[in-house]
């Protein structure tokens, strides 16, 4: 087996998303036909796979990328679009796990990813509604606020990172119109249109010489002794392979797919709001401190994009809008009854440590398990 074909038919239709409705024009890429050779074959047409393919091609390698659906079909084209520097584990968690020196190195590496993404957007003129307005982490209770205070202190004292500001309840209410106990404002955060960013990466990869094949599910990975990735109608033989299928990768290399857990996550987009500033006056990206996080932001055309609720099965709720709406209306009672124009879901991959899982088994390389931080880290 290769990509989780059951997920492709599970009702997680990307065509219902706000992002597809507002996607930039993009070329179609033909399915793989026949047997070809390359230096590198990449499995997965999301941000991880496209970035790997682009950077390899820029270094002179012959690269072929196989995508089981369409470019951006997976988490890269469905997510909340939030730019949040750092790792899901947080500074305190990193120090507890690894000690201050290694924690600082991991934090710095993760923060460099933000600069790489912004450089890619600028260098390749990717039109993706980029807004560097910051990210606000809203505390839903006083205990969580104390945790945020400790996190801010650790960022400053251990990571030498000072681009955060602790906010009182009143200050937080001035940035987002919902009653948090307080918040931590991350000044270097923001948000963007993730599908258009992904499509922009694909355009840049093709310009660099990458051959992209959509609707080309990777069915088998063989060693003969070179790597050979087989699809229904062809194969790619290469010296190396990058597995970038994230939560959709199943069985192609069991040692890789067994390292993460797929989680279903769901988002709605409201109708355009008469006064978006009544919801998020500062236009920041927002997430709260619940175990199952609510996250939200405004779109470029004044809608609220709100994500909430999780399922640990590939099958989505029968009514995604009905599943997410209670979370949205609890956060913003002023939006009760507002029309929802788009509702969609997707699978993200998480790890037990909530840290990305990156490595290789010989010539097979992989990166996944971003645990909700994939917009930057992938």
ROPA-586733 format. One record per residue: x, y, z of N, C-alpha, C in turn. Coordinates in steps of 0.001 Angstrom, whole numbers, padded with zeros to 6 digits, always signed. Last residue first. Layout:
<pts>
XYZXYZXYZ ...
</pts>
This chain:
<pts>
+006956+023151+008002+007027+022284+006827+007774+022942+005683 +006888+025174+009911+007918+024144+010019+008030+023272+008782 +004703+026901+009259+006081+027382+009262+007078+026232+009143 +002543+025150+009213+002592+026274+008270+004011+026807+008146 +002679+023238+011292+003240+022940+009981+003314+024095+009013 +001915+022931+013884+002814+024052+013575+003369+023961+012157 +000488+020639+014437-000224+021910+014429+000621+023118+014117 +002471+018620+014289+001601+018753+015470+000945+020125+015580 +004236+017659+012473+004448+019034+012938+003491+019424+014058 +004721+015147+011231+004426+015240+012660+004603+016633+013239 +007651+014974+009070+006205+015047+009310+005978+015258+010804 +009909+013774+006798+009648+014883+007719+008138+015018+007842 +012417+011497+005549+011040+011845+005901+011020+013043+006837 +014203+009447+003189+014136+010588+004101+012675+010931+004374 +016010+006727+002376+014612+007149+002524+014535+008228+003601 +018515+005671+002399+018221+006634+001330+016778+007138+001372 +018458+005082+005779+019268+004969+004577+018930+006066+003597 +015947+006576+006929+016372+005188+006973+017156+004946+005693 +015846+009748+008607+015997+008926+007408+016341+007499+007793 +013908+012553+009860+015013+011606+009881+015144+010865+008575 +011669+014078+012082+012492+014249+010883+013641+013259+010952 +008893+015130+013522+009636+013882+013370+010365+013933+012031 +008283+017858+015784+008359+017288+014437+009223+016029+014420 +006665+017182+018932+007787+017746+018187+007806+017130+016797 +004903+015880+020536+004454+017135+019925+005618+017901+019280 +005487+013365+021347+006271+014439+021962+005783+015816+021558 +003818+011891+019735+003607+011832+021181+004355+012950+021893 +002743+013882+016920+003638+012920+017554+003379+012925+019054 +000315+014204+014307+000896+014614+015583+001814+013501+016078 -000877+015424+011229-000174+014375+011967+000429+014956+013231 -004212+016123+010113-002864+016555+010449-002191+015402+011187 -006743+016015+007709-005948+015276+008680-004595+015935+008865 -009656+018132+007463-008475+017458+006960-007765+016746+008085 -012560+019972+006321-011688+019357+007310-010498+018713+006650 -014957+022653+006014-014100+021596+005493-013249+021027+006619 -017267+024956+004863-016901+024081+005985-016106+022911+005424 -018535+028145+004050-017620+027045+003727-017334+026252+005000 -020436+029898+005046-020368+029666+003601-019504+028471+003221 -022681+030354+007538-021395+029721+007253-021378+029341+005778 -024332+033198+008849-024231+032175+007807-022794+031651+007691 -024937+033510+012346-024367+034016+011098-024169+032870+010115 -025788+032513+014783-026719+032496+013665-026163+033031+012360 -023648+034511+016632-024658+033459+016689-025637+033603+015521 -021706+036349+016911-021830+035729+015590-022884+034626+015566 -021593+037106+019519-022127+038089+018582-022284+037524+017167 -020227+035095+020820-021690+035059+020833-022316+036034+019846 -017492+033659+020197-018039+034929+019701-019567+034858+019677 -017156+031257+021556-016080+032250+021561-016605+033622+021177 -019542+030009+021000-019148+030169+022401-018056+031226+022523 -019455+029983+018248-020444+030846+018891-020192+030986+020388 -017360+028135+017758-017269+029513+017279-018215+030431+018042 -018369+025813+018899-017095+026353+019382-016964+027825+018987 -020717+025425+017354-020804+025695+018803-019519+026268+019387 -019589+025012+014636-020339+026214+015012-020431+026438+016526 -018466+022510+014160-017584+023614+014546-018363+024796+015114 -020651+020868+013544-019649+020405+014503-018814+021566+015035 -022010+022179+011554-022672+021978+012833-021723+021532+013926 -020054+021967+009554-020459+023290+010043-021138+023174+011403 -020002+019180+009179-018825+019866+009711-019201+021232+010266 -021889+016643+009559-022156+018072+009371-021001+018853+009992 -020657+014227+010014-021612+014320+008910-021905+015772+008556 -017134+014538+010658-018528+014623+011093-019450+014727+009879 -014939+012334+008692-015336+013616+009283-016741+013545+009860 -012777+009624+009207-014117+010034+008783-014512+011336+009463 -010365+008987+010393-010335+009697+009118-011696+010174+008646 -010309+009842+013877-010712+008916+012828-010663+009671+011513 -010444+011520+016081-009311+010612+015913-009683+009466+014976 -011229+014946+015737-011684+013550+015715-010481+012666+015419 -011805+018150+017263-010935+017137+016667-011647+015794+016661 -012471+021669+017381-012911+020283+017454-011956+019346+016731 -012079+024403+015131-012336+023885+016469-012857+022464+016416 -011380+027398+013414-011152+025973+013548-011386+025523+014973 -012611+029906+011345-012578+029391+012720-012411+027884+012701 -012441+032852+009769-012069+031456+009566-011795+030873+010943 -014631+035381+009066-013944+034708+010155-013703+033269+009735 -014003+037591+006273-014704+036477+006911-013944+036049+008166 -012664+039565+004762-013454+039919+005932-014321+038829+006517 -010971+038860+002715-012253+039465+002344-013203+039585+003536 -008835+037665+003973-008590+038925+003265-009890+039620+002881 -010103+036482+007160-009619+036304+005792-009437+037669+005141 -009074+036378+010573-009876+036971+009510-009254+036646+008158 -008917+033404+012622-008354+034626+012053-009355+035189+011056 -008332+030806+015086-009135+031580+014150-008402+032833+013707 -008794+027916+017082-007886+028843+016397-008672+029565+015312 -008984+025949+019974-009712+026771+019015-008721+027746+018390 -007492+022814+020770-007352+024255+020572-008422+024792+019628 -007907+020865+023286-008290+020854+021874-008466+022312+021475 -007047+022282+025568-006320+021087+025126-006626+020812+023658 -006954+025890+025242-007649+024628+025473-006802+023450+024982 -005877+028366+024770-005065+027420+025536-005806+026134+025872 -006339+029561+021357-006521+029603+022804-005751+028467+023469 -005119+031753+018791-005438+030408+019273-005574+030484+020784 -005198+034022+016082-005498+033736+017483-005641+032231+017684 -003667+036589+014180-004061+035192+014280-004217+034860+015762 -005026+039956+014140-004011+038960+014485-004559+037553+014244 -006614+042194+013720-006355+041289+012594-005212+040313+012878 -007499+043775+015760-006073+043856+015432-005684+043000+014232 -010206+043174+016148-009810+044532+015741-008372+044622+015243 -012076+040744+015505-010625+040794+015739-010121+042163+015286 -014818+041661+015673-014390+040327+016096-012904+040327+016447 -015138+044139+014726-015909+043824+015922-015512+042461+016485 -013788+044143+012361-013066+044661+013524-013849+044463+014817 -015639+043344+010447-014686+042359+010971-013949+042833+012214 -018650+044104+009930-017586+044824+010635-016613+043809+011232 -020004+042283+008347-020225+043714+008144-019102+044530+008757 -018198+039501+006996-018766+040209+008141-018918+041691+007834 -018990+037033+004626-018245+038264+004920-018955+039057+006015 -019859+033931+006343-020108+034932+005312-019238+036155+005609 -017148+031968+007747-018442+032648+007777-018673+033411+006477 -015739+028868+007445-015593+030267+007044-016978+030885+007013 -014431+026321+009613-015519+026960+008874-015104+028372+008486 -012637+023257+010036-012657+024716+009948-013918+025159+009220 -011099+020553+011848-012178+021095+011020-012281+022611+011148 -009167+017513+011866-009400+018869+012360-010273+019607+011354 -008097+014306+012834-008993+015111+012015-009262+016460+012660 -004855+013011+012956-005942+013621+013725-006782+014471+012778 -002570+010288+012836-003436+011240+012130-004569+011725+013030 +000523+010008+014404-000891+009685+014533-001711+010719+013767 +003757+008529+013528+002838+009648+013758+001408+009137+013894 +005221+006312+012950+005805+007251+013911+004875+008415+014253 +004351+004692+010954+003993+004307+012320+004468+005310+013362 +005470+005670+008616+004065+005992+008898+003657+005638+010319 +008123+004581+008817+007871+006024+008822+006442+006320+009259 +007942+001871+008753+008769+002448+009810+008558+003954+009920 +006445+001416+006407+005806+001316+007729+006626+001916+008856 +006191+002968+003665+007357+002643+004492+006853+002596+005930 +003593+002700+002820+004650+002797+001818+005996+002483+002455 +001773+002755+004949+002242+001478+004447+003345+001544+003414 +000632+005858+004269+000268+004638+004992+000871+003436+004287 +000206+009264+004516+001155+008216+004146+000865+006966+004966 -001335+011273+005461-001909+010443+004408-000994+009302+003992 +000025+012847+007238-000986+011941+007788-001585+011013+006741 +002823+013041+005129+002255+013416+006417+001204+012391+006849 +004237+012642+002823+002794+012450+002769+002077+012773+004059 +006889+012686+002074+006293+013910+002618+004773+013830+002551 +009801+011132+001715+008405+010816+002004+007796+011994+002746 +012168+011265-000718+011644+012018+000419+010169+011666+000566 +014729+009125-001862+013307+009453-001828+013022+010270-000578 +017488+008620-004146+016941+008975-002839+015450+009257-002981 +017960+007739-006703+018954+007421-005670+018395+007645-004272 +015160+006238-008458+015987+007357-008006+016991+006881-006969 +012531+005677-010647+013709+005090-010026+014674+006214-009692 +009112+005670-010714+010281+006543-010703+011395+005802-009978 +006487+004383-012836+007378+004311-011681+008497+005322-011844 +003021+003803-013742+004418+004094-013994+005253+003930-012743 +000373+003603-013023+000705+003630-014449+002163+003936-014744 +000155+003546-010269-000700+002658-011057-000237+002547-012499 +003616+003712-009176+002235+004189-009186+001417+003235-010053 +006538+003056-007247+005605+002653-008290+004238+003282-008076 +009781+003939-006825+008438+004224-006329+007465+003969-007465 +012820+002583-006054+011809+002639-007113+010453+002844-006457 +016247+002970-005357+014865+003209-004936+013960+003222-006168 +018477+000325-006409+018057+001725-006349+016613+001805-005849 +018879-002373-006681+019014-001815-005333+018637-000339-005253 +016033-001967-005605+016404-002964-006606+017782-002802-007254 +013332-001538-003491+014781-001330-003574+015346-002405-004488 +010172+000204-003592+011007-000981-003754+012471-000577-003793 +007095+001076-002604+008468+001553-002552+009361+000321-002554 +003897+001521-004112+004942+000647-003574+006279+001370-003593 +002169+003638-004719+001636+002355-004261+002678+001471-003597 +001380+006935-004812+002520+006036-004632+002028+004737-003998 -000858+008251-007123-000708+007671-005790+000491+006728-005766 -001243+010722-008842-000250+009655-008988+000055+009083-007604 -002423+013198-009192-003225+011978-009353-002334+010760-009584 +000426+014943-010648-000726+014826-009763-001468+013525-010062 +003774+015373-010868+002703+014518-011383+001614+014404-010324 +006344+017579-011794+005264+017274-010850+004214+016421-011546 +009701+018020-012036+008574+017412-012750+007527+016980-011722 +011570+020989-011533+010922+019818-010935+009787+019331-011837 +012742+023353-012426+012987+022120-013165+012360+020870-012594 +012066+025743-011384+013420+025272-011072+013739+023942-011746 +009434+025924-012107+010378+026852-012734+011821+026426-012500 +008420+024036-010315+008398+023756-011754+009385+024655-012488 +008793+025489-007925+009470+024209-008136+009524+023849-009617 +007109+027689-008254+008552+027902-008139+009320+026612-008404 +004637+026356-008284+005060+027153-009447+006565+027363-009434 +004682+025297-005693+004665+024403-006854+005116+025139-008110 +004586+027628-004169+005764+026764-004081+005832+025824-005279 +002013+028459-004901+003169+029272-005262+004466+028491-005182 +000488+026493-003707+000484+026593-005170+001652+027432-005668 +001043+027202-001035+001453+025898-001557+001495+025906-003079 -000158+029735-000910+001271+029591-000638+001788+028283-001233 -002785+029001-001415-002091+029834-002397-000582+029841-002166 -003245+027527+000923-003296+026861-000378-002580+027692-001432 -002993+029444+003021-002029+028348+002884-002066+027635+001538 -002855+032713+003345-003697+031769+002608-002826+030550+002291 -001714+033665+006669-001695+033712+005212-002671+032677+004656 -000590+035508+009602-001393+034501+008907-001310+034700+007405 +001518+035817+012518+000665+036367+011471-000175+035275+010840 +004296+036735+014674+003349+035819+014062+002552+036501+012966 +005846+038421+016105+006370+037983+014815+005495+036917+014160 +004676+038887+018578+004688+039967+017596+005113+039515+016204 +002471+037312+020432+003709+036999+019725+003798+037904+018497 +001044+037863+023453+001054+038358+022079+002432+038113+021484 -000789+036057+025633+000588+036312+025228+000564+036672+023749 -003431+037190+027830-002905+036570+026622-001410+036813+026511 -006400+036847+029853-005162+037516+029488-004604+036787+028289 -008729+035578+029918-008181+036018+031205-006913+036845+031022 -010915+036673+027237-009829+035851+027771-009366+036414+029113 -013732+037296+025815-013191+037517+027168-012157+036490+027618 -013249+038833+022620-013773+037718+023391-013072+037741+024746 -012126+040388+020344-013323+040715+021106-013989+039472+021702 -008775+041177+020481-009740+040192+020000-010953+040265+020918 -007632+043504+021450-007086+042914+020230-008021+041878+019621 -008934+044214+023760-008741+045247+022754-008215+044714+021437 -008685+041949+025232-010017+042251+024675-009922+043350+023621 -006052+042231+026073-006378+041169+025126-007716+041444+024451 -006412+044334+027874-005571+044523+026687-005864+043465+025626 -008041+043076+029781-008535+044248+029045-007721+044482+027779 -006359+041042+030719-007644+040704+030109-008170+041861+029271 -002982+041934+029716-004058+041773+030690-005337+041380+029954 -000363+040268+028004-001490+041196+027980-002453+040888+029116 +003071+040127+027314+001961+039632+028119+000875+040694+028186 +004698+039769+024272+004176+040725+025255+003016+040080+025995 +007689+039007+022474+006392+038626+023015+005991+039655+024065 +010353+039086+021594+009275+039607+020765+007921+039051+021178 +012590+038083+022809+011852+039123+023528+010677+039696+022729 +014666+035528+023555+013636+035916+022593+012675+036862+023301 +016519+033940+024835+016884+035308+024469+015949+035848+023391 +015832+031522+025842+015926+031611+024388+016403+032982+023906 +015901+032074+028628+016652+030946+028065+016871+031107+026564 +014494+034471+029120+015681+034139+029913+016532+033040+029296 +012355+034648+027227+013303+035749+027425+014599+035277+028064 +011082+032185+027413+011504+032690+026104+012562+033774+026259 +010503+032169+030137+011465+031211+029597+011970+031653+028226 +008556+034194+030246+009792+034333+031018+010876+033397+030485 +006576+033065+028654+007207+034320+028237+008523+034538+028967 +005931+030859+030294+006463+030656+028941+007177+031906+028446 +004887+032109+032531+006114+031325+032671+006758+031070+031309 +002613+033225+031339+003603+034101+031976+004941+033378+032129 +001283+030915+030585+001771+031829+029551+002820+032778+030113 +000662+029911+033125+001524+029133+032227+002101+030017+031124 -001081+031881+033981+000197+031707+034685+001178+030903+033830 -003150+031335+032202-002454+032624+032118-001113+032551+032838 -004001+028884+033108-003359+028955+031793-002620+030276+031614 -005152+029734+035503-004018+028811+035525-003261+028843+034200 -007291+031289+034644-006172+031941+035330-004941+031039+035397 -008307+030431+031264-008485+030468+032716-007228+031042+033351 -007673+030751+028643-009088+030525+028939-009363+030442+030438 -005585+033015+027043-005729+032141+028213-007202+031996+028574 -004596+033121+023677-005555+033567+024677-005734+032562+025797 -002040+034243+021858-002432+033028+022575-003308+033440+023743 -001837+035845+018809-002249+036000+020195-002673+034650+020751 +000518+036962+016468-000319+035858+016941-000604+036066+018420 +000924+039436+013815+001173+038810+015100+000223+037661+015386 +000748+040399+011295+000106+041189+012344+000326+040617+013737 +001536+040002+008523+002424+039807+009672+001961+040690+010829 -000120+038402+006106-000342+039467+007076+000525+039183+008306 -000440+037435+002762+000417+037435+003945+000123+038649+004813 -001870+036448+000517-002540+037250+001559-001742+037280+002859 -000188+035304-001366-000885+034416-000424-001491+035187+000746 +001711+035186-004031+000558+035975-003590-000305+035100-002684 +005112+035061-004200+003928+034241-003949+002828+035109-003346 +007718+035676-005286+006550+036546-005479+005244+035761-005322 +009941+034311-004592+009153+033750-005686+007843+034502-005904 +010967+035816-002516+011842+035483-003647+011044+034998-004850 +008827+036007-000658+009368+037194-001321+010124+036833-002595 +008392+033326+000046+007280+034156-000425+007797+035358-001193 +010951+032590+000915+010355+031925-000240+009219+032754-000824 +011178+034263+003170+012095+034428+002042+011539+033774+000785 +009217+033198+004813+009062+034576+004339+009982+034849+003159 +010390+030653+005223+009079+030783+004574+008888+032190+004021 +012782+031370+006544+012822+030653+005272+011511+030807+004518 +011846+032564+008888+012588+033360+007923+012654+032702+006564 +010686+030282+010077+009868+031455+009749+010564+032300+008693 +012908+028683+010523+011922+028258+009534+011013+029411+009134 +014206+029799+012655+014776+030026+011325+013788+029640+010227 +012766+028702+014740+012519+030102+014394+013098+030435+013024 +013826+026133+014819+012417+026314+014470+012132+027749+014060 +016432+026791+015631+016209+026111+014358+014771+026292+013896 +015939+027904+018142+016535+028729+017087+016306+028110+015714 +014925+025646+019490+014089+026829+019305+014629+027686+018167 +017177+023982+019454+015948+023568+018779+015037+024756+018512 +018961+025530+021000+019307+025166+019625+018067+024755+018837 +017578+025636+023449+017840+026877+022705+018165+026563+021245 +017694+022928+024153+016397+023572+023928+016569+024846+023119 +020407+022594+024587+019797+021940+023433+018431+022541+023119 +020587+024314+026898+021438+024484+025716+020815+023850+024472 +018658+023561+028911+018631+024875+028261+019435+024956+026962 +017075+020296+028495+018006+021214+029127+018133+022490+028313 +015132+018697+027346+016486+018641+026793+017514+019489+027531 +012637+018883+028685+013036+017663+027995+014533+017574+027754 +012579+021449+029756+012342+020304+030637+012832+019009+030006 +012941+022964+027449+013957+023002+028508+013806+021800+029437 +010555+022369+026090+011846+022018+025510+012937+021968+026573 +008624+023438+027797+008651+022010+027542+009973+021547+026965 +009220+026175+027603+009307+025466+028891+009428+023961+028695 +008702+026659+024838+010043+026833+025407+010203+026072+026718 +006663+024229+023067+006884+025442+023838+008257+025469+024475 +005702+022221+021423+006083+021872+022788+006271+023109+023651 +005421+023331+018912+004211+023070+019699+004553+022798+021166 +007899+025909+018366+007448+024529+018330+006227+024341+019220 +008179+029023+016483+008479+028079+017549+007895+026704+017315 +005676+031363+015348+007065+030932+015512+007208+029913+016642 +003010+030936+013417+003316+030970+014850+004748+030481+015029 +000720+031722+011206+002176+031799+011317+002505+031999+012788 -002019+029867+010069-001447+030689+011136+000074+030579+011170 -003721+028431+008417-002909+029498+007837-002227+030383+008864 -005241+026229+009107-005681+027546+009549-004870+028705+009017 -005209+024014+006169-004999+024387+007568-005449+025812+007874 -005243+023046+003579-006491+023038+004339-006393+023720+005693 -002895+022573+002226-003885+023424+001582-005177+023571+002346 -001456+020895+003925-000852+022157+003482-001869+023106+002867 -002905+018528+004276-002936+019550+005324-002404+020890+004855 -003632+017903+000802-003566+017512+002204-003564+018692+003143 -003574+019182-001673-004782+018457-001283-004801+018121+000204 -001451+020519-002843-002106+021144-001699-003339+020417-001210 -002102+019201-006009-001165+019970-005192-001934+020677-004072 -004325+016379-005757-003895+017627-006374-002899+018319-005451 -003236+013247-004983-004414+013992-005414-003987+015186-006237 -000633+012262-004757-001735+011342-004933-003028+011995-005375 +002215+013352-006437+001127+013755-005542-000084+012864-005823 +005639+013202-006843+004385+012481-007028+003378+012927-005980 +008283+014772-008465+007377+014809-007314+006069+014125-007681 +011639+014457-009343+010265+014126-009718+009431+014100-008445 +014614+016119-010217+013628+015811-009177+012272+015518-009806 +017982+016268-010548+016778+015962-011316+015737+015416-010346 +019811+018896-008919+019319+017529-008983+018110+017420-009908 +020733+021524-008548+021118+020795-009748+020636+019369-009849 +019768+022997-006530+021145+022513-006377+021547+021566-007504 +017184+023380-007171+018056+024556-007225+019526+024176-007063 +016218+020850-006561+016359+021244-007966+017268+022454-008111 +016196+021020-003758+017051+020035-004427+017277+020412-005887 +014315+023040-003348+015693+023258-002916+016652+022254-003547 +012002+021803-004482+012515+023086-004966+013982+023259-004602 +011681+019501-002887+011899+019392-004329+012521+020663-004892 +011247+020644-000355+012371+019731-000574+012703+019633-002055 +008915+022094-000919+010117+022803-000497+011352+021933-000704 +007181+019991-001591+007501+021020-002578+008759+021783-002206 +007062+018489+000817+007538+017903-000423+007963+018931-001442 +006070+020463+002634+007312+019731+002881+007888+019185+001586 +003650+021346+001419+004775+022268+001618+006094+021541+001863 +002630+018658-000779+002376+019740+000160+003634+020551+000362 +002695+016311-002390+002708+017649-002979+002200+018717-002046 +004483+013365-002175+003664+014318-001432+003811+015724-001956 +007543+012118-002539+006166+011643-002447+005390+012611-001568 +010155+012634-004765+009458+013157-003593+008025+012663-003640 +013169+011355-005862+011723+011299-006009+011104+011728-004685 +016191+012305-007370+015365+012340-006163+013906+012221-006545 +017229+011802-009865+018127+011780-008707+017339+011635-007412 +015377+009511-011958+015627+010823-011358+016713+010671-010304 +013631+007897-014666+014724+007961-013700+014878+009385-013181 +010477+006242-015350+011467+007291-015535+012517+007219-014430 +007904+004588-017030+008995+004447-016065+010077+005471-016368 +004460+005690-017435+005720+005084-017823+006755+005112-016716 +003041+008577-016290+002862+007507-017266+004236+006969-017641 +001570+010438-013734+002766+009751-014213+002371+008620-015159 -000773+012970-014724-000406+011787-013949+000823+011126-014568 +000012+016465-015194-000436+015160-015668+000003+014044-014730 -001211+019202-013489-000022+018412-013768-000462+016988-014088 -002668+022365-014220-002805+020974-013833-001536+020238-014239 -001743+025631-012923-001801+024609-013976-002083+023234-013398 -003888+027947-011268-002721+027068-011229-002853+026015-012324 -005109+030971-009877-005048+030041-011010-003761+029220-010954 -005593+030911-006288-005013+031504-007485-005044+030491-008630 -008668+030256-004580-007327+029851-005004-006882+030626-006238 -011069+030492-003326-010300+031726-003532-008873+031421-003988 -012086+027957-003051-012942+028976-003668-012183+030249-004001 -010045+026748-001625-010252+026363-003020-011079+027420-003741 -010469+028041+000858-009211+028214+000134-009344+027828-001333 -012895+027209+001794-012747+028612+001400-011506+028796+000552 -013746+023903+000603-013028+024843+001456-013037+026257+000894 -014774+021883-000872-015728+022670-000093-015052+023776+000716 -012675+020490-001982-013426+021390-002846-014438+022243-002113 -011752+018674-000213-011119+019987-000179-011877+020990-001039 -013600+016500+001573-013555+017104+000244-012959+018499+000326 -013634+013957+003146-012832+015150+003416-012572+015871+002099 -014850+011608+002534-015709+012771+002687-014959+014034+003009 -013068+009597+002022-013728+009602+003331-014702+010752+003518 -011324+009022+000003-012743+008806-000253-013580+008908+001015 -008813+009437+000942-009189+010186-000250-010684+010068-000527 -008703+007557+002967-008867+008960+003335-009321+009777+002133 -008207+005242+001532-009476+005398+002227-009749+006827+002616 -005610+005482+000696-006657+005735-000289-008023+005865+000356 -002919+006601+001913-004139+006092+002521-005318+006408+001606 -000278+005697-000316-001114+006693+000324-002387+006047+000845 +000265+002371-000378+000977+003629-000338+000166+004658+000398 +000836-001208+000000+000000+000000+000000+000862+001245+000000 
</pts>
